[in-house]
């Protein structure tokens, strides 16, 4: 299991690092480490027509925002399409684009009523400027602009400089009223801000006081959702555990709900952070961190869900006579966890803005080389499939293998099978090797044979010998654990020091402990019968007879 997970993670890491190789993959580097790369996106013919020159771009934006003002929030997507967001973190583009569109329309509406006939219609000209100036906010002076430039895709969009400076531009005109003949854009946030005290708009250590207040509310609100989620999930889990009588103590139940609480916290943070109107760079950082947290906690929660579901099915499997599911369920559990971890790695990579499509393509290219390097691991995987399909043994069976290896089967995993030997040591066998070995499964026996010889003295009277055999046969008939049709009790051999009675019986049990207990009872009854009728057992002895000679001859010898 560990080797498979490591194999997937190493492959994933190598492919990510291969982003420096132009022949394989290209990975989008995080901001600040490398010059941001523009994404190649599919541009529809209809969109190209709407963004074919500065005039059409402005028209598209104004008309889309007019529909938004009328209540059609779906038109935000068309307005966002007019913005060049290539410099923005991909995880934050939708949120940032919406905020930028709102600030841009509010700025335009306070500067002038747009006359589209005054805007350039050239499709190949230079960047067209609607405004380019400096603004003063507090003690700071900023360069701002509203401009439309041609993008590498051949369409005209509001420039990246417009996107980055629109916050300062809007702050400089926010107190102005909209020009005559223009409908003001208002949403619930603007109405809420109007009702807030004036001090909430004051700057305090990087942020506005209102933003600090909102941040505190968001933190405590997210913590409340975290606690509520843990409480509800623990309550539900305890109900299920008690209802299905699962082996899961209360302390572990509460601890295991941690990932669900963390996931709820990260989701609430991700949703709430976009309403605090941070500047774009800070918003990108918060959203990136939120996406990463959500991805990590989603994987953690999924792994816990796999554990819960497996616990339920293991309980069902324990109550069935068939032990095949005792092998299958742990293996499916491990398989599911491997896929969850692999999917989680892709999810986290997407949160880190790696080019996931290129990574998946690289998995196909590098898969051959990695498969050759991990051929033993793969052969063990196929070996485990063979063991499951053929079912030569089950968990708890006592098996004997080649090279004098024997023991009780404890676990069948992805890579190997573990046996507990009679010496209480643990033997681990690769499944690829095990699949090609001769397996003698003692656990599959329906009956257990017991064969021995009763050595009685030669001096035992013949009637007692016959009585002894008959009483043993009678006891066999009364014993429900012993098969009746193939039991053997017969005088078998005249040995050098004893008369031998051969005794062969078969105990109807598939359990070694039961066999030992029944054998003990049976031998005890044999000894008890012998004691009752005074049949004595012989020991290996030899009798030496010395011939008597005359004394004169003995004297000669001496």
C-alpha positions in Angstrom: 0.0 0.0 0.0 2.7 2.4 1.0 4.8 1.6 -2.1 1.8 2.2 -4.4 1.1 5.6 -2.7 4.8 6.6 -2.9 4.9 5.4 -6.5 2.0 7.7 -7.4 3.4 10.7 -5.5 6.9 10.3 -7.0 5.4 10.0 -10.5 3.3 13.1 -9.8 6.3 15.1 -8.5 8.6 14.1 -11.4 6.0 15.3 -13.9 5.5 18.5 -12.0 9.2 19.2 -12.0 9.4 18.3 -15.6 7.7 21.7 -16.3 11.2 23.0 -17.1 11.5 20.6 -20.0 10.1 22.1 -23.2 9.7 18.7 -24.7 7.3 17.5 -22.0 5.2 19.8 -19.9 4.7 23.5 -19.1 3.7 24.4 -15.6 2.2 27.8 -14.7 4.5 29.2 -12.0 3.1 30.9 -9.1 3.1 34.7 -9.1 6.3 36.3 -7.9 8.5 33.4 -8.9 8.2 33.7 -12.7 6.8 36.1 -15.2 3.1 35.3 -15.5 2.1 33.5 -18.6 -1.0 34.2 -20.6 -3.4 31.3 -20.8 -4.4 30.2 -24.2 -8.2 30.2 -24.1 -10.8 29.3 -26.7 -12.4 32.5 -28.1 -15.8 32.0 -29.8 -16.6 33.8 -33.0 -19.4 35.7 -31.4 -17.1 37.0 -28.6 -14.4 38.0 -31.2 -17.1 40.2 -32.9 -18.0 41.8 -29.6 -14.4 42.5 -28.8 -13.0 43.3 -32.3 -12.1 46.9 -31.5 -12.1 49.3 -28.5 -15.6 50.7 -29.4 -17.2 47.2 -29.5 -15.4 46.2 -26.3 -16.8 49.3 -24.5 -20.2 48.7 -26.0 -20.2 45.1 -24.8 -19.2 46.1 -21.3 -21.7 48.9 -20.9 -24.6 46.8 -22.3 -23.7 43.8 -20.1 -23.6 46.0 -16.9 -26.9 47.7 -17.9 -28.5 44.3 -17.8 -26.8 43.6 -14.5 -28.3 46.9 -13.1 -31.7 45.6 -14.3 -31.2 42.4 -12.2 -29.7 40.0 -14.7 -26.6 38.9 -12.7 -25.8 36.3 -15.3 -24.6 39.1 -17.6 -21.6 39.5 -15.3 -19.8 36.8 -17.2 -20.1 38.8 -20.4 -18.8 41.9 -18.6 -15.9 39.9 -17.1 -15.0 38.7 -20.6 -14.1 42.2 -21.6 -11.4 42.4 -18.9 -7.8 41.2 -19.3 -7.3 39.1 -16.2 -4.2 37.3 -17.4 -2.2 38.8 -14.5 -4.6 37.5 -11.9 -4.4 34.2 -10.1 -6.6 31.8 -12.0 -8.3 30.7 -8.7 -9.4 34.3 -8.1 -10.3 35.4 -11.6 -14.0 35.0 -11.3 -14.3 36.8 -8.0 -11.7 39.5 -9.0 -13.4 39.9 -12.4 -16.8 40.6 -10.8 -15.3 43.1 -8.3 -13.3 44.8 -11.1 -16.4 45.1 -13.3 -18.4 46.7 -10.5 -15.7 49.2 -9.7 -15.1 50.0 -13.4 -18.8 50.7 -14.1 -19.1 52.8 -10.9 -16.0 54.8 -12.0 -17.2 55.3 -15.6 -20.7 56.4 -14.4 -19.1 59.1 -12.2 -16.7 60.4 -14.8 -18.9 60.9 -17.9 -21.7 59.4 -19.9 -20.1 57.2 -22.5 -20.4 58.3 -26.1 -19.5 55.3 -28.1 -18.9 57.3 -31.3 -15.9 59.0 -29.7 -14.2 55.6 -29.2 -11.8 54.2 -31.7 -12.9 51.5 -34.1 -9.4 50.6 -35.3 -8.7 46.9 -35.1 -4.9 47.3 -35.3 -4.2 50.6 -33.6 -2.3 51.2 -30.4 -3.8 51.0 -26.9 -6.8 53.3 -26.6 -7.0 55.4 -23.5 -10.3 56.6 -22.0 -8.5 58.2 -19.1 -4.9 58.2 -17.9 -4.1 60.4 -14.9 -2.9 60.5 -11.3 -5.1 60.5 -8.3 -4.4 61.4 -4.6 -5.8 59.3 -1.9 -4.8 60.5 1.6 -1.1 61.2 1.4 -0.5 58.9 -1.5 -0.4 59.6 -5.3 -1.3 56.8 -7.7 -1.1 56.5 -11.5 -4.5 55.2 -12.8 -5.9 54.5 -16.2 -8.9 53.2 -18.1 -7.6 51.8 -21.4 -8.5 49.1 -23.9 -5.6 47.2 -25.5 -5.3 44.3 -28.0 -4.6 41.0 -26.4 -2.4 38.2 -27.8 -5.6 36.4 -28.9 -6.3 39.3 -31.2 -9.2 40.7 -29.3 -9.5 44.0 -27.4 -10.0 44.1 -23.6 -9.6 46.5 -20.8 -5.9 46.4 -20.1 -4.2 44.7 -17.1 -3.2 48.2 -15.9 -6.8 49.1 -15.8 -7.6 46.0 -13.7 -4.8 46.7 -11.3 -5.5 50.5 -10.9 -9.3 50.6 -10.9 -9.5 50.2 -7.1 -7.6 53.5 -6.6 -9.4 55.2 -9.5 -12.8 54.2 -7.9 -11.7 55.3 -4.4 -10.9 58.8 -5.8 -14.4 59.3 -7.3 -16.5 57.2 -4.9 -17.9 60.3 -3.2 -19.1 61.8 -6.5 -22.6 61.3 -7.8 -23.2 59.5 -11.1 -23.5 61.8 -14.1 -27.0 62.8 -15.3 -28.8 60.2 -17.5 -26.9 57.2 -16.0 -28.5 54.6 -13.7 -26.3 54.0 -10.7 -25.2 50.5 -10.0 -26.2 49.4 -6.5 -26.0 46.0 -4.8 -26.6 44.8 -1.2 -23.0 45.5 -0.3 -23.2 49.2 -1.4 -26.5 49.6 0.6 -24.9 47.9 3.6 -21.8 50.2 3.4 -24.1 53.3 3.3 -25.6 52.2 6.7 -22.2 51.7 8.3 -20.6 54.4 10.4 -18.1 56.7 8.7 -15.2 55.4 10.8 -15.4 52.0 9.1 -14.0 53.7 5.9 -10.9 54.9 7.7 -7.6 53.2 7.1 -6.0 51.2 9.9 -2.9 49.2 9.4 -3.1 48.2 5.7 -6.9 47.6 5.8 -10.0 49.7 6.4 -11.5 49.5 9.9 -14.7 48.0 8.4 -12.6 45.3 6.7 -10.9 44.5 10.0 -14.4 44.3 11.6 -15.6 42.0 8.8 -12.5 39.8 9.1 -13.1 39.3 12.8 -16.8 38.5 12.1 -15.7 36.1 9.4 -13.2 34.3 11.6 -15.6 33.8 14.5 -18.4 32.9 12.1 -16.3 30.3 10.5 -15.2 28.9 13.9 -18.9 28.7 14.9 -19.6 26.8 11.6 -16.6 24.6 12.4 -17.9 23.8 15.9 -21.5 23.2 14.7 -20.3 20.9 11.9 -18.3 18.8 14.4 -21.2 18.7 16.8 -23.7 17.5 14.1 -21.3 15.1 12.5 -20.4 13.6 15.9 -24.1 13.3 16.8 -24.9 11.6 13.5 -21.8 9.3 13.8 -22.7 8.2 17.3 -26.3 7.5 16.2 -25.0 5.3 13.3 -22.4 3.5 15.5 -25.0 2.7 18.2 -27.6 1.7 15.7 -25.3 -0.7 13.8 -23.3 -1.7 16.9 -20.0 -0.8 15.4 -16.7 -1.0 17.3 -15.9 2.7 17.6 -15.5 4.4 21.0 -16.8 7.9 21.6 -13.4 9.6 22.0 -12.3 8.4 18.5 -15.7 9.4 17.1 -15.2 13.0 18.1 -11.6 13.1 17.0 -12.5 11.7 13.6 -14.9 14.6 12.9 -12.1 17.1 12.8 -11.6 17.0 9.0 -15.3 17.7 8.4 -15.2 20.7 10.7 -12.0 22.0 9.0 -13.7 21.6 5.6 -16.7 23.6 6.7 -14.4 26.3 8.1 -12.4 26.5 4.8 -15.6 26.6 2.7 -17.2 29.4 4.8 -13.9 31.3 4.7 -13.8 30.9 0.9 -17.3 32.2 0.5 -17.1 35.0 3.0 -13.7 36.5 2.1 -14.8 37.7 -1.3 -17.4 40.1 0.3 -14.8 42.1 2.2 -13.6 44.0 -0.9 -9.9 43.6 -0.3 -7.4 45.0 -2.8 -6.8 42.5 -5.7 -3.4 41.3 -4.5 -4.5 40.6 -1.0 -7.7 39.0 -2.3 -5.7 36.7 -4.5 -3.6 35.5 -1.5 -6.7 34.8 0.6 -8.5 33.0 -2.2 -5.5 30.9 -3.1 -5.0 29.9 0.6 -8.7 29.1 0.8 -8.7 26.9 -2.2 -5.6 25.0 -1.0 -7.2 24.5 2.5 -10.4 23.4 0.9 -8.6 20.9 -1.3 -6.5 19.4 1.5 -9.5 19.2 3.9 -11.6 17.6 1.2 -9.1 14.8 0.7 -8.8 14.4 4.5 -12.6 14.2 4.8 -12.9 11.7 1.9 -10.3 9.5 3.6 -12.3 9.5 6.8 -15.5 8.7 4.9 -13.7 5.7 3.4 -12.9 4.6 6.9 -16.5 5.0 8.1 -18.0 3.1 5.1 -15.3 0.4 5.5 -16.1 0.0 9.2 -19.8 -0.6 8.3 -19.0 -3.2 5.6 -16.4 -4.9 7.9 -19.1 -5.3 10.5 -21.3 -7.0 7.9 -18.5 -9.2 6.6 -17.7 -10.3 10.2 -21.2 -11.7 10.5 -21.1 -13.8 7.3 -19.7 -17.4 7.0 -17.9 -16.5 3.8 -14.4 -15.1 4.6 -13.8 -13.9 1.1 -15.3 -10.5 2.0 -12.9 -10.3 4.9 -10.1 -10.1 2.3 -11.9 -8.0 -0.3 -13.1 -5.2 1.9 -9.7 -4.2 3.3 -8.2 -4.3 -0.2 -11.0 -2.2 -1.6 -10.5 0.2 1.3 -6.9 0.6 0.4 -7.6 0.9 -3.3 -10.1 3.7 -2.7 -7.7 5.6 -0.5 -5.0 5.4 -3.2 -7.4 6.9 -5.7 -8.5 9.6 -3.2 -4.9 10.5 -2.5 -4.2 10.6 -6.3 -7.3 12.7 -7.0 -6.4 14.9 -4.0 -2.9 15.5 -5.4 -4.5 16.7 -8.7 -6.9 18.9 -6.8 -4.2 20.5 -4.7 -2.1 21.0 -7.9 -5.0 22.8 -9.5 -5.3 25.0 -6.4 -1.6 25.8 -6.8 -2.4 26.8 -10.4 -0.3 24.0 -12.0 -1.3 23.0 -15.5 -3.3 19.9 -14.6 -4.1 19.0 -18.2 -0.4 18.9 -19.0 0.3 16.9 -15.9 -2.2 14.3 -16.9 -0.8 14.2 -20.4 2.6 13.7 -18.9 1.4 10.8 -16.9 0.7 9.0 -20.1 4.1 9.9 -21.5 6.1 9.0 -18.4 3.9 6.1 -17.4 5.9 3.6 -19.5 9.2 4.5 -17.8 7.7 4.5 -14.4 5.9 1.2 -15.0 9.2 -0.4 -16.0 10.8 0.9 -12.8 7.9 -0.4 -10.7 7.4 -3.7 -12.4 7.7 -5.6 -9.2 5.0 -3.5 -7.6 2.7 -4.0 -10.5 3.3 -7.7 -10.6 2.4 -7.9 -6.9 -0.8 -6.0 -7.7 -1.7 -8.6 -10.3 -0.7 -11.3 -7.9 -3.1 -9.9 -5.3 -5.9 -10.0 -7.9 -5.1 -13.6 -8.7 -5.2 -14.5 -5.0 -8.6 -12.8 -4.6 -10.1 -14.4 -7.7 -8.7 -18.0 -7.1 -9.3 -17.8 -3.3 -6.7 -20.5 -2.3 -7.2 -19.4 1.3 -9.1 -17.1 3.5 -8.3 -14.9 6.5 -7.7 -17.2 9.5 -6.8 -20.3 7.4 -3.7 -22.3 8.4 -1.6 -22.9 5.2 1.6 -24.7 4.4 3.8 -23.4 1.5 7.0 -24.4 -0.2 10.3 -24.1 1.6 8.7 -25.2 4.9 6.7 -22.0 5.3 3.5 -22.4 7.2 1.2 -20.3 9.4 -2.1 -18.6 9.8 -3.2 -16.1 7.2 -3.5 -12.7 8.9 -3.7 -10.2 6.0 -3.9 -10.0 2.3 -2.7 -6.6 1.0 -1.9 -4.9 -2.3 1.7 -6.0 -2.3 2.0 -8.9 0.1 0.3 -11.5 2.2 1.2 -12.0 5.9 1.3 -15.3 7.8 1.6 -15.8 11.5 3.8 -18.8 12.1 3.5 -21.3 15.0 6.5 -19.5 16.6 4.4 -16.3 16.6 6.7 -14.7 14.0 5.3 -12.9 11.0 6.2 -14.0 7.5 5.5 -11.5 4.6 5.3 -13.0 1.1 5.0 -10.9 -2.1 1.8 -11.8 -3.9 3.6 -12.3 -7.2 5.6 -15.1 -5.5 2.6 -16.5 -3.6 0.5 -16.8 -6.8 3.1 -19.3 -8.2 3.5 -21.4 -5.1 1.9 -24.7 -4.2 -0.5 -24.0 -1.3 -1.6 -26.7 1.2 -4.6 -25.1 2.9 -5.3 -26.9 6.2 -8.0 -24.4 6.9 -10.1 -25.8 4.0 -10.4 -29.2 5.6 -14.0 -30.2 6.5 -12.8 -32.9 8.9 -9.6 -33.3 11.0 -8.0 -36.8 11.2 -6.6 -38.2 14.4 -4.6 -41.5 14.1 -2.8 -43.3 16.9 -1.8 -46.7 18.2 -2.8 -48.0 21.6 0.0 -50.3 22.9 -1.4 -52.8 25.4 0.4 -55.5 27.3 0.7 -59.0 26.0 -0.7 -60.2 29.3 -4.0 -58.6 28.6 -6.8 -61.3 28.4 -8.4 -61.6 25.0 -11.9 -60.9 26.2 -10.7 -57.6 27.7 -9.1 -56.6 24.4 -12.4 -57.2 22.6 -14.3 -55.4 25.3 -11.9 -52.4 25.2 -12.3 -52.1 21.4 -16.1 -52.3 21.7 -16.3 -49.7 24.3 -14.2 -47.3 22.3 -16.5 -47.9 19.3 -19.5 -47.3 21.4 -18.1 -44.0 22.6 -17.4 -43.0 19.0 -21.0 -43.6 18.2 -22.1 -41.3 21.0 -19.7 -38.4 20.1 -21.5 -35.9 17.7 -18.2 -34.4 16.6 -16.7 -37.7 15.3 -17.7 -39.1 11.9 -19.2 -42.6 12.3 -18.8 -44.2 8.9 -15.0 -44.1 8.6 -13.9 -44.5 12.2 -11.5 -47.4 12.7 -10.8 -49.3 16.0 -9.1 -52.7 15.4 -6.3 -54.9 16.7 -3.7 -54.1 14.2 -0.2 -55.5 15.1 1.7 -57.9 17.3 4.6 -55.7 18.1 7.9 -56.7 19.9 6.7 -55.4 23.2 3.0 -54.8 22.9 -0.3 -55.6 21.2 -1.2 -52.6 19.0 -4.7 -51.3 18.5 -5.0 -48.9 15.6 -7.3 -46.0 16.2 -8.4 -43.6 13.4 -11.2 -41.0 13.8 -12.2 -37.8 12.0 -13.4 -34.8 13.9 -16.0 -32.8 12.0 -14.6 -29.2 12.5 -12.8 -26.6 10.5 -11.2 -25.0 13.5 -7.9 -26.0 14.9 -8.8 -24.9 18.5 -11.9 -27.0 18.4 -9.9 -30.0 17.0 -7.5 -29.8 20.0 -10.4 -29.5 22.5 -12.2 -32.6 21.0 -8.9 -34.6 20.8 -8.3 -33.9 24.5 -11.8 -35.2 25.4 -11.5 -38.2 23.2 -8.0 -39.3 24.6 -9.3 -38.8 28.1 -12.2 -41.1 27.5 -9.9 -43.8 26.0 -7.7 -43.6 29.1 -10.8 -43.7 31.4 -12.2 -46.8 29.7 -8.8 -48.5 30.0 -8.8 -47.7 33.7 -12.3 -49.0 34.2 -11.7 -52.4 32.7 -8.1 -52.7 33.9 -6.4 -52.7 30.5 -2.7 -51.7 31.0 -0.6 -50.0 28.4 2.8 -51.5 27.5 6.1 -49.7 27.5 8.9 -50.6 25.1 10.7 -53.4 27.1 12.9 -56.4 26.4 13.1 -59.6 28.4 16.5 -61.4 28.5 16.5 -65.1 29.3 19.8 -66.5 30.7 20.5 -70.3 30.2 21.5 -72.2 33.3 24.8 -74.2 33.0 26.6 -76.8 35.2 29.0 -75.5 37.9 32.0 -77.4 36.5 31.6 -75.8 33.2 31.2 -72.4 34.7 34.4 -73.0 36.7 36.2 -73.7 33.5 34.9 -70.5 32.0 35.9 -68.5 35.0 
